[in-house]
């Protein structure tokens, strides 16, 4: 009897041992979505990364998950170039990938019945909070998720160089409310401001600071102990300490160098402030891909998870674009995710829900694409668009000049964003050139990137054209739309820039001429007259306002608070008031200048000062 029991038990154990590996193998496909065997993944990534670390990329931390198991996690390169090596425990900045936590938080509140995605967001905000709404169409949470609420971009009071100046989330939002320049739902213009508003709504509904909500409802349930989201990392002192042990880098002439501005603090922090390890980030992706029959830790039911990962905005012909804030990735399988960049870090989180495969790439280098996007494409495979065999419209009809819908229209940044234009040139009836990149038409009004161009163009896989009455009305990319620019606008933008540059050159020439003339007059003992003195005062004011705006640009790029820039605006306004008054007195005293050559000189000064004042006011350098 005893022998029989041992025999049955032994057979039972043998069966279990045999069945479990079989079940695991059945539930663990042997390849990445691109077809790379999981058994060869380590070698593949090592070889891929080796081509870039130390030359194109400073350091990187990479994690891969398959069916809920981390199958790869390794750090490469340096946390501090030439000094400290990167480790899997090193923390990196997520940048805009932080936004995925916002949309997850929003959907958690939707599941609890506390938020409706179709409601006007003003129902969840204080009265008269959004004061620059120009359209009657309500702004919904869908608009925030799809980045088509209609706001202009905001580049002021987004980052702060001094942690002591970082305001609360609500204060940061109110510091500079952007104008609504498009009707909600019509134009996509990627918006940090819109995401911050969504974060504030989470705060108001939950009754908690956003960072505390995320800590309690995402980080803690997932065991993300090595991640912080507060802009000062006060929610995780360990991360704050490790952040000081890694530096951001930028490409140098011969080697990668630490960035001069490698640490900034974001006031609208739901839009991009997370700092953490790649292994922690992969835990977040794992929670978005529960096994069949299991419920995601982040939700009470997978129904809301599935809704979150469903498409909310598409390009033409059904090409998916956004899924409740998650961006579609075009690979061999359907994948979602989000990239992120800060002043000295880059990151990309991508996952394929149906394959339960996820990849996190984090680097301590600004604008890094070689590993972030290169490795992602290698592991997720190439997208195969639907085949088209019919007639295609002539690509030569699409030529023109376009500008980003994502732009700041009000204030001084209007000029900066207006100078960012995209000339679209037809190479033949089926191929376009944009900034050196070649795009071939694969179906009517849909173009695929086939290579070339400046670095950032490599990130644009497809272009989608919208036309009306034979004219292009919009070109859609993943993050934003491009809008046509008329010849009149181009003349105004570049004409004013050229005129201003000529005025600056005139100031320099006038100073040199005046110094030489003063030396000659001193030798000849020629007395000066009132017109010469008034002329000197006028172009001296032009020199002063030029210096003022140079300092303004330097300070603006140093991420000082918007309020501290007011002194420069006041100076510009004073100059604009001073010019017509001073010219009036010069005009009534013009007969006191006996030399015709000197009077011509005075006229040039008056004309240049008027041009400077008009351009400064027209381009919003007064606010």
C-alpha positions as CSV (number, residue, x, y, z in Angstrom):
1,X,0.0,0.0,0.0
2,X,2.8,2.3,0.9
3,X,4.7,1.5,-2.3
4,X,1.6,2.3,-4.3
5,X,1.2,5.7,-2.6
6,X,4.7,6.6,-3.5
7,X,4.2,5.5,-7.0
8,X,1.1,7.5,-7.5
9,X,2.7,10.5,-5.9
10,X,5.7,10.2,-8.0
11,X,3.6,10.0,-11.2
12,X,1.6,13.0,-10.0
13,X,4.8,15.1,-9.5
14,X,6.2,13.9,-12.8
15,X,3.0,15.0,-14.6
16,X,3.1,18.4,-12.8
17,X,6.7,18.9,-13.8
18,X,5.9,18.0,-17.3
19,X,2.7,20.1,-17.6
20,X,4.0,23.3,-16.1
21,X,6.9,23.9,-18.5
22,X,4.5,23.1,-21.3
23,X,1.9,25.6,-20.1
24,X,4.7,28.2,-19.6
25,X,6.0,27.6,-23.1
26,X,2.5,27.9,-24.5
27,X,2.0,31.2,-22.6
28,X,5.5,32.5,-23.5
29,X,5.9,33.0,-27.2
30,X,9.6,32.7,-28.1
31,X,10.0,35.9,-30.0
32,X,9.6,39.7,-29.9
33,X,6.9,41.2,-32.1
34,X,9.6,41.7,-34.8
35,X,10.5,38.0,-34.6
36,X,13.7,38.1,-32.5
37,X,13.9,35.0,-30.3
38,X,13.7,35.9,-26.6
39,X,16.7,33.6,-26.1
40,X,18.7,35.8,-28.3
41,X,17.4,39.1,-27.0
42,X,20.3,39.8,-24.7
43,X,22.8,39.4,-27.4
44,X,20.8,41.4,-29.9
45,X,20.4,44.4,-27.5
46,X,24.0,44.3,-26.4
47,X,25.2,44.5,-30.1
48,X,22.6,47.1,-31.0
49,X,23.5,49.4,-28.1
50,X,27.2,49.0,-28.5
51,X,27.0,50.8,-31.8
52,X,25.7,54.0,-30.1
53,X,27.0,54.2,-26.5
54,X,29.8,56.6,-26.1
55,X,29.4,58.1,-29.5
56,X,25.7,59.0,-30.0
57,X,24.4,58.2,-26.5
58,X,25.9,58.8,-23.1
59,X,24.2,56.2,-21.0
60,X,21.0,54.1,-21.2
61,X,18.9,51.8,-19.1
62,X,16.7,49.3,-20.9
63,X,14.1,46.9,-19.7
64,X,11.9,44.4,-21.6
65,X,8.9,42.5,-20.3
66,X,7.0,39.6,-21.9
67,X,3.9,38.0,-20.4
68,X,4.4,39.7,-17.1
69,X,8.0,38.7,-16.7
70,X,11.0,40.9,-17.0
71,X,13.1,39.1,-19.6
72,X,15.8,41.8,-19.9
73,X,17.2,44.6,-17.8
74,X,20.6,46.2,-18.2
75,X,22.3,49.6,-18.0
76,X,24.9,50.8,-20.5
77,X,27.4,53.7,-20.6
78,X,27.8,56.4,-18.1
79,X,25.6,58.2,-15.6
80,X,28.3,60.8,-15.6
81,X,30.5,60.7,-18.7
82,X,33.9,59.3,-18.0
83,X,33.3,59.0,-14.3
84,X,30.3,57.1,-13.0
85,X,28.8,54.1,-14.9
86,X,25.1,53.8,-15.4
87,X,23.4,51.0,-13.4
88,X,19.9,49.5,-13.4
89,X,19.4,51.4,-10.1
90,X,20.2,54.7,-11.8
91,X,17.2,57.0,-12.2
92,X,16.4,58.8,-15.4
93,X,13.8,61.4,-16.4
94,X,10.7,60.3,-18.1
95,X,9.8,63.6,-19.7
96,X,6.5,63.6,-21.5
97,X,6.0,59.9,-20.9
98,X,4.8,61.1,-17.5
99,X,1.5,61.9,-19.3
100,X,0.6,58.2,-19.4
101,X,0.2,58.4,-15.6
102,X,-2.2,61.3,-16.0
103,X,-4.5,59.5,-18.4
104,X,-4.4,56.4,-16.2
105,X,-5.4,58.4,-13.2
106,X,-8.2,60.0,-15.2
107,X,-9.6,56.6,-16.3
108,X,-9.4,55.4,-12.7
109,X,-11.8,58.3,-11.7
110,X,-14.0,57.4,-14.7
111,X,-14.3,53.9,-13.4
112,X,-15.3,55.2,-10.0
113,X,-18.0,57.3,-11.6
114,X,-16.4,60.6,-10.5
115,X,-15.5,61.9,-14.0
116,X,-17.3,61.9,-17.4
117,X,-15.0,62.1,-20.4
118,X,-17.8,63.8,-22.4
119,X,-18.4,66.6,-19.9
120,X,-17.1,70.2,-20.3
121,X,-13.9,70.2,-18.2
122,X,-15.0,73.6,-16.7
123,X,-17.5,71.6,-14.6
124,X,-14.5,70.3,-12.6
125,X,-12.6,73.6,-12.4
126,X,-13.1,76.7,-10.3
127,X,-15.5,79.3,-11.8
128,X,-13.8,81.5,-14.5
129,X,-10.6,79.4,-14.3
130,X,-10.1,79.3,-18.0
131,X,-10.4,82.9,-19.0
132,X,-9.2,82.8,-22.6
133,X,-11.8,80.5,-24.2
134,X,-12.7,81.8,-27.6
135,X,-15.1,79.1,-28.9
136,X,-18.5,78.0,-27.6
137,X,-17.7,74.3,-28.3
138,X,-17.1,72.6,-24.9
139,X,-13.6,71.3,-24.1
140,X,-13.9,67.7,-22.9
141,X,-11.4,65.3,-21.4
142,X,-11.3,63.7,-24.8
143,X,-9.9,66.9,-26.2
144,X,-7.2,67.0,-23.5
145,X,-6.3,63.4,-24.3
146,X,-6.2,64.0,-28.0
147,X,-4.4,67.3,-27.7
148,X,-7.1,69.1,-29.7
149,X,-8.6,71.5,-27.1
150,X,-7.4,74.4,-29.3
151,X,-4.9,76.1,-27.1
152,X,-1.8,77.8,-28.4
153,X,1.5,76.4,-27.0
154,X,3.0,77.7,-23.8
155,X,6.7,77.9,-23.4
156,X,6.9,80.4,-20.5
157,X,6.8,79.3,-16.8
158,X,7.0,75.7,-17.9
159,X,10.5,75.0,-16.5
160,X,12.3,76.6,-13.5
161,X,16.0,76.6,-12.9
162,X,15.7,77.3,-9.2
163,X,13.8,74.8,-7.1
164,X,12.8,77.5,-4.6
165,X,10.8,79.3,-7.3
166,X,8.6,76.3,-8.3
167,X,5.0,77.1,-7.6
168,X,2.1,74.7,-6.9
169,X,0.4,73.0,-9.8
170,X,-2.5,75.4,-9.8
171,X,-0.3,78.4,-9.4
172,X,1.9,77.2,-12.3
173,X,-1.2,76.8,-14.5
174,X,-2.5,80.3,-13.7
175,X,0.9,82.0,-14.2
176,X,0.2,82.2,-18.0
177,X,-3.1,81.0,-19.5
178,X,-2.7,80.4,-23.2
179,X,-5.3,81.6,-25.7
180,X,-7.6,79.2,-27.4
181,X,-6.9,79.7,-31.1
182,X,-8.6,76.7,-32.6
183,X,-12.1,75.2,-32.2
184,X,-12.0,72.2,-30.0
185,X,-11.7,68.9,-31.9
186,X,-10.4,70.4,-35.1
187,X,-6.6,70.8,-34.9
188,X,-4.1,68.7,-33.0
189,X,-1.4,70.8,-31.2
190,X,0.4,68.8,-28.6
191,X,-0.2,70.5,-25.3
192,X,1.6,70.3,-21.9
193,X,-0.9,72.9,-20.6
194,X,-3.9,70.6,-21.5
195,X,-2.2,67.7,-19.6
196,X,-1.6,69.9,-16.6
197,X,-5.2,70.9,-16.6
198,X,-6.2,67.1,-16.6
199,X,-3.8,66.7,-13.6
200,X,-5.4,69.5,-11.8
201,X,-8.8,68.0,-12.4
202,X,-7.6,64.7,-10.8
203,X,-6.5,66.8,-7.8
204,X,-9.8,68.5,-7.4
205,X,-11.9,65.3,-7.8
206,X,-9.7,63.2,-5.5
207,X,-9.0,65.9,-3.0
208,X,-5.3,65.1,-3.0
209,X,-2.2,66.7,-4.6
210,X,-1.6,65.0,-7.9
211,X,1.7,63.5,-6.8
212,X,0.1,62.0,-3.8
213,X,-2.8,60.5,-5.8
214,X,-0.3,58.9,-8.2
215,X,1.8,57.6,-5.3
216,X,-1.2,56.0,-3.6
217,X,-3.1,54.7,-6.7
218,X,-0.3,53.7,-9.1
219,X,3.2,53.6,-7.6
220,X,2.4,51.9,-4.4
221,X,0.1,49.2,-5.8
222,X,2.7,48.4,-8.5
223,X,5.6,48.4,-6.1
224,X,7.3,51.3,-7.9
225,X,9.6,52.2,-5.0
226,X,12.3,53.8,-7.2
227,X,10.1,56.5,-8.9
228,X,9.1,60.0,-8.0
229,X,6.7,62.4,-9.7
230,X,6.8,65.5,-7.5
231,X,8.9,68.2,-9.3
232,X,11.3,68.4,-6.4
233,X,11.1,64.6,-5.7
234,X,9.9,65.3,-2.2
235,X,7.6,62.2,-2.6
236,X,10.7,59.9,-2.8
237,X,13.9,61.1,-1.0
238,X,15.9,58.1,-2.4
239,X,15.1,59.1,-6.0
240,X,16.1,62.7,-5.1
241,X,19.4,61.5,-3.8
242,X,20.1,59.3,-6.8
243,X,19.1,62.1,-9.2
244,X,22.2,63.9,-8.0
245,X,24.3,60.9,-9.1
246,X,23.5,61.2,-12.8
247,X,24.0,64.0,-15.3
248,X,22.3,64.8,-18.5
249,X,24.4,65.0,-21.7
250,X,24.5,66.7,-25.1
251,X,26.5,65.9,-28.2
252,X,29.8,67.7,-28.5
253,X,32.0,68.2,-31.5
254,X,34.1,65.1,-30.8
255,X,32.4,63.5,-27.8
256,X,29.4,63.7,-25.6
257,X,29.6,66.3,-22.8
258,X,27.5,67.1,-19.7
259,X,24.8,69.6,-20.5
260,X,25.3,73.1,-19.1
261,X,21.6,73.2,-18.3
262,X,20.9,69.6,-17.3
263,X,18.6,70.1,-14.4
264,X,15.3,72.0,-14.5
265,X,12.1,71.8,-12.5
266,X,8.7,71.7,-14.1
267,X,5.8,73.5,-12.5
268,X,3.1,71.9,-14.6
269,X,4.6,68.6,-13.5
270,X,1.8,66.1,-14.6
271,X,3.1,66.9,-18.1
272,X,6.6,65.6,-17.6
273,X,8.3,65.4,-14.2
274,X,8.7,61.7,-13.4
275,X,12.2,60.4,-12.5
276,X,12.8,56.7,-11.9
277,X,14.4,53.5,-13.0
278,X,13.6,51.6,-16.1
279,X,12.7,48.5,-14.1
280,X,10.0,50.5,-12.2
281,X,8.7,51.9,-15.5
282,X,8.3,48.4,-16.9
283,X,6.1,47.5,-13.9
284,X,3.7,50.2,-15.1
285,X,3.6,48.7,-18.6
286,X,3.1,45.2,-17.2
287,X,0.0,46.4,-15.3
288,X,-1.5,47.5,-18.6
289,X,-1.1,44.0,-20.0
290,X,-2.7,41.6,-17.6
291,X,-2.8,37.9,-18.4
292,X,-6.1,36.5,-19.7
293,X,-8.4,35.9,-16.7
294,X,-6.5,38.3,-14.5
295,X,-7.5,41.9,-13.6
296,X,-5.1,44.8,-13.8
297,X,-3.9,46.0,-10.4
298,X,-4.7,49.6,-11.6
299,X,-8.5,49.0,-12.2
300,X,-11.4,47.2,-10.6
301,X,-12.3,45.6,-13.9
302,X,-10.4,45.2,-17.2
303,X,-13.3,46.8,-19.0
304,X,-12.1,50.3,-18.2
305,X,-8.5,49.2,-19.1
306,X,-9.7,48.0,-22.5
307,X,-11.6,51.2,-23.0
308,X,-8.5,53.3,-22.1
309,X,-6.4,51.4,-24.7
310,X,-9.1,51.9,-27.4
311,X,-8.7,54.5,-30.2
312,X,-10.1,57.9,-29.6
313,X,-8.7,59.8,-32.6
314,X,-7.6,58.6,-36.0
315,X,-5.8,59.9,-39.0
316,X,-7.6,59.7,-42.4
317,X,-8.5,56.2,-43.7
318,X,-8.7,54.8,-40.1
319,X,-5.0,55.0,-39.2
320,X,-5.1,55.2,-35.4
321,X,-3.5,58.2,-33.7
322,X,-4.4,58.5,-30.0
323,X,-6.0,56.1,-27.6
324,X,-7.1,58.1,-24.5
325,X,-3.8,60.0,-24.5
326,X,-1.7,56.9,-25.4
327,X,0.0,57.3,-28.7
328,X,-0.2,54.7,-31.4
329,X,3.1,53.1,-32.5
330,X,3.3,51.7,-36.0
331,X,5.0,48.3,-35.8
332,X,4.4,44.7,-36.9
333,X,1.7,44.6,-34.2
334,X,-0.5,47.2,-32.6
335,X,1.5,49.0,-29.9
336,X,1.0,52.0,-27.7
337,X,3.2,54.3,-25.7
338,X,4.7,57.7,-25.3
339,X,8.1,59.3,-25.7
340,X,9.6,62.0,-23.5
341,X,12.4,64.6,-23.6
342,X,13.7,67.0,-21.0
343,X,16.6,69.4,-21.5
344,X,19.1,66.6,-21.1
345,X,17.2,63.3,-20.9
346,X,15.2,61.1,-23.3
347,X,12.8,58.2,-22.8
348,X,10.4,56.0,-24.7
349,X,7.8,53.6,-23.2
350,X,6.1,51.2,-25.7
351,X,4.0,48.1,-25.3
352,X,1.9,45.7,-27.4
353,X,-1.1,44.7,-25.3
354,X,-2.2,41.7,-27.3
355,X,1.4,40.3,-27.3
356,X,2.0,41.3,-23.7
357,X,5.3,42.7,-24.7
358,X,6.8,46.0,-23.4
359,X,10.0,48.0,-23.8
360,X,11.4,50.9,-21.8
361,X,14.4,52.8,-23.0
362,X,15.8,55.6,-20.9
363,X,18.9,57.7,-21.7
364,X,20.7,60.6,-20.0
365,X,21.0,62.6,-23.3
366,X,18.8,65.3,-24.8
367,X,17.0,64.4,-28.0
368,X,18.4,60.9,-28.1
369,X,16.8,58.8,-30.9
370,X,19.3,56.2,-31.9
371,X,18.5,53.8,-29.1
372,X,15.1,55.1,-28.0
373,X,13.5,54.9,-31.4
374,X,16.0,52.6,-33.1
375,X,15.7,49.8,-30.6
376,X,11.9,50.2,-30.4
377,X,11.6,49.8,-34.1
378,X,13.9,46.8,-34.1
379,X,11.9,44.9,-31.4
380,X,8.4,45.9,-32.5
381,X,9.0,45.3,-36.2
382,X,7.9,47.2,-39.3
383,X,4.3,48.3,-39.9
384,X,2.7,46.9,-43.0
385,X,0.1,49.5,-44.2
386,X,-2.9,48.2,-46.2
387,X,-2.0,47.6,-49.8
388,X,-3.4,50.1,-52.4
389,X,-3.5,49.4,-56.1
390,X,-5.6,52.3,-57.4
391,X,-4.7,55.6,-58.9
392,X,-2.9,58.1,-56.6
393,X,-3.3,61.9,-56.7
394,X,-0.4,63.8,-58.1
395,X,2.0,64.7,-55.2
396,X,3.0,67.9,-57.0
397,X,-0.3,69.4,-55.9
398,X,0.8,69.1,-52.3
399,X,3.8,71.5,-52.5
400,X,3.8,74.5,-50.3
401,X,5.0,76.0,-47.0
402,X,3.6,74.9,-43.7
403,X,4.0,75.8,-40.0
404,X,3.3,74.0,-36.8
405,X,-0.2,74.3,-35.3
406,X,1.7,73.8,-32.0
407,X,2.9,77.4,-31.6
408,X,2.7,80.3,-29.2
409,X,0.7,83.0,-30.9
410,X,0.6,85.6,-28.1
411,X,3.6,87.4,-26.9
412,X,7.3,87.3,-27.8
413,X,7.4,83.6,-28.6
414,X,5.2,84.2,-31.6
415,X,8.2,85.3,-33.6
416,X,10.2,82.2,-32.6
417,X,7.5,79.7,-33.5
418,X,6.7,81.6,-36.7
419,X,10.2,81.1,-38.0
420,X,9.7,77.3,-37.7
421,X,8.4,76.5,-41.2
422,X,8.3,73.3,-43.3
423,X,8.7,73.7,-47.0
424,X,7.1,70.7,-48.8
425,X,8.6,70.1,-52.3
426,X,7.5,67.5,-54.8
427,X,10.3,65.4,-56.3
428,X,8.0,63.7,-58.7
429,X,4.3,62.8,-58.9
430,X,4.6,60.3,-56.0
431,X,7.4,61.6,-53.8
432,X,7.8,64.6,-51.5
433,X,10.8,66.2,-49.8
434,X,10.4,67.8,-46.3
435,X,13.5,69.1,-44.6
436,X,15.6,66.7,-46.7
437,X,13.5,63.7,-45.7
438,X,11.8,61.7,-48.5
439,X,8.2,60.6,-48.3
440,X,6.5,58.3,-50.8
441,X,2.8,58.1,-51.3
442,X,1.5,54.6,-50.3
443,X,-2.3,55.4,-50.6
444,X,-4.2,58.5,-51.5
445,X,-2.9,61.4,-49.4
446,X,-0.9,59.1,-47.1
447,X,2.9,59.3,-47.3
448,X,5.6,57.0,-45.8
449,X,9.0,58.2,-44.7
450,X,11.7,56.4,-46.7
451,X,14.7,58.2,-45.1
452,X,16.9,61.2,-45.1
453,X,16.6,64.7,-43.6
454,X,17.5,66.2,-40.3
455,X,17.5,64.0,-37.2
456,X,14.0,64.7,-35.9
457,X,12.4,63.9,-39.3
458,X,13.5,60.3,-38.7
459,X,10.8,60.2,-36.0
460,X,8.0,60.9,-38.4
461,X,6.8,57.6,-40.0
462,X,3.8,58.9,-41.9
463,X,2.2,62.1,-43.2
464,X,-1.5,62.4,-43.7
465,X,-2.8,65.2,-46.0
466,X,-6.2,66.8,-45.8
467,X,-7.4,68.8,-48.9
468,X,-10.3,71.0,-49.8
469,X,-11.0,72.4,-53.3
470,X,-7.7,71.1,-54.5
471,X,-5.7,72.8,-51.8
472,X,-3.9,71.3,-48.8
473,X,-5.6,72.5,-45.6
474,X,-3.6,70.4,-43.1
475,X,-0.8,67.8,-42.8
476,X,-1.1,65.6,-39.8
477,X,1.8,64.1,-37.9
478,X,1.5,62.1,-34.6
479,X,2.1,65.0,-32.2
480,X,0.7,67.9,-34.1
481,X,-0.7,69.2,-37.4
482,X,1.0,71.4,-40.0
483,X,-1.0,74.3,-41.4
484,X,-0.4,76.1,-44.7
485,X,1.4,79.5,-44.6
486,X,0.5,82.2,-47.2
487,X,3.2,84.2,-49.1
488,X,2.0,87.3,-47.3
489,X,2.7,85.7,-43.9
490,X,6.2,84.5,-45.1
491,X,7.1,88.0,-46.3
492,X,6.0,89.5,-43.0
493,X,7.8,87.0,-40.8
494,X,11.1,86.9,-42.7
495,X,10.9,90.5,-43.9
496,X,10.6,91.8,-40.4
497,X,13.4,89.6,-39.2
498,X,15.7,90.9,-41.9
499,X,14.7,94.5,-41.3
500,X,15.4,94.1,-37.6
501,X,18.8,92.6,-38.4
502,X,19.6,95.5,-40.7
503,X,18.7,98.0,-37.9
504,X,21.1,96.2,-35.6
505,X,23.8,96.5,-38.2
506,X,23.0,100.2,-38.6
507,X,23.4,100.7,-34.9
508,X,26.8,99.2,-34.9
509,X,27.9,101.2,-37.9
510,X,26.4,104.4,-36.3
511,X,28.5,103.8,-33.1
512,X,31.7,103.4,-35.1
513,X,30.9,106.5,-37.3
514,X,30.1,108.6,-34.2
515,X,33.3,107.5,-32.4
516,X,35.4,108.4,-35.5
517,X,33.6,111.7,-36.0
518,X,34.0,112.6,-32.3
519,X,37.8,112.1,-32.6
520,X,38.0,114.2,-35.7
521,X,35.8,116.9,-34.3
522,X,38.0,117.0,-31.2
523,X,41.1,117.5,-33.3
524,X,39.4,120.2,-35.3
525,X,37.7,121.7,-32.3
526,X,34.4,121.5,-34.1
527,X,31.5,122.1,-31.7
528,X,28.6,119.7,-31.6
529,X,25.0,120.8,-32.2
530,X,21.7,119.7,-30.7
531,X,20.8,117.5,-33.6
532,X,24.0,115.5,-33.3
533,X,23.3,115.0,-29.6
534,X,19.7,114.0,-30.2
535,X,20.7,111.6,-32.9
536,X,23.3,110.0,-30.6
537,X,20.6,109.7,-27.9
538,X,18.2,108.0,-30.3
539,X,20.6,105.3,-31.6
540,X,22.0,104.9,-28.1
541,X,18.4,104.0,-27.0
542,X,18.3,101.5,-29.9
543,X,21.5,99.9,-28.7
544,X,20.1,99.8,-25.2
545,X,16.9,98.1,-26.3
546,X,19.0,95.6,-28.3
547,X,21.1,94.8,-25.3
548,X,17.9,94.5,-23.2
549,X,16.5,91.9,-25.6
550,X,19.7,89.9,-25.7
551,X,19.6,89.7,-21.9
552,X,16.0,88.9,-22.1
553,X,16.7,86.0,-24.4
554,X,19.6,84.7,-22.2
555,X,17.4,84.9,-19.1
556,X,14.5,83.3,-20.9
557,X,16.6,80.4,-21.9
558,X,17.7,80.0,-18.3
559,X,14.2,79.1,-17.3
560,X,13.6,82.0,-14.9
561,X,10.0,82.7,-13.8
562,X,7.9,84.7,-16.3
563,X,7.3,87.4,-13.7
564,X,11.0,88.1,-13.5
565,X,11.0,88.9,-17.3
566,X,8.6,91.8,-16.8
567,X,11.4,94.3,-16.5
568,X,12.5,93.6,-20.1
569,X,9.0,94.1,-21.4
570,X,8.7,97.4,-19.5
571,X,12.0,98.5,-21.1
572,X,10.6,97.7,-24.6
573,X,7.4,99.5,-24.0
574,X,9.3,102.6,-22.7
575,X,11.4,102.5,-25.9
576,X,8.3,102.3,-28.1
577,X,6.9,105.4,-26.3
578,X,10.2,107.2,-26.3
579,X,10.8,106.8,-30.1
580,X,7.9,108.9,-31.5
581,X,8.3,111.6,-28.8
582,X,12.0,111.9,-29.5
583,X,11.6,111.9,-33.3
584,X,9.0,114.7,-32.9
585,X,11.6,116.9,-31.2
586,X,14.3,116.0,-33.7
587,X,11.9,116.9,-36.5
588,X,11.1,120.4,-35.2
589,X,14.8,121.0,-34.6
590,X,16.0,119.6,-38.0
591,X,16.9,123.0,-39.3
592,X,19.6,123.3,-36.6
593,X,21.6,120.7,-38.5
594,X,23.5,122.6,-41.2
595,X,25.2,119.6,-42.8
596,X,23.0,117.7,-45.3
597,X,25.1,114.5,-44.9
598,X,24.5,114.6,-41.2
599,X,20.8,115.2,-41.7
600,X,20.6,112.1,-43.9
601,X,22.3,110.2,-41.1
602,X,19.7,111.5,-38.7
603,X,16.9,110.4,-41.0
604,X,18.3,106.9,-41.1
605,X,18.4,106.8,-37.4
606,X,14.8,108.0,-37.1
607,X,13.6,105.4,-39.6
608,X,15.6,102.6,-38.0
609,X,14.2,103.4,-34.5
610,X,10.7,103.4,-35.8
611,X,11.2,100.0,-37.5
612,X,12.7,98.6,-34.3
613,X,9.8,99.9,-32.2
614,X,7.1,98.7,-34.6
615,X,8.7,95.2,-34.9
616,X,9.1,94.8,-31.1
617,X,5.5,95.8,-30.5
618,X,4.1,93.8,-33.5
619,X,5.8,90.6,-32.4
620,X,4.7,90.9,-28.8
621,X,8.0,91.8,-27.1
622,X,6.0,93.8,-24.6
623,X,4.3,90.9,-22.9
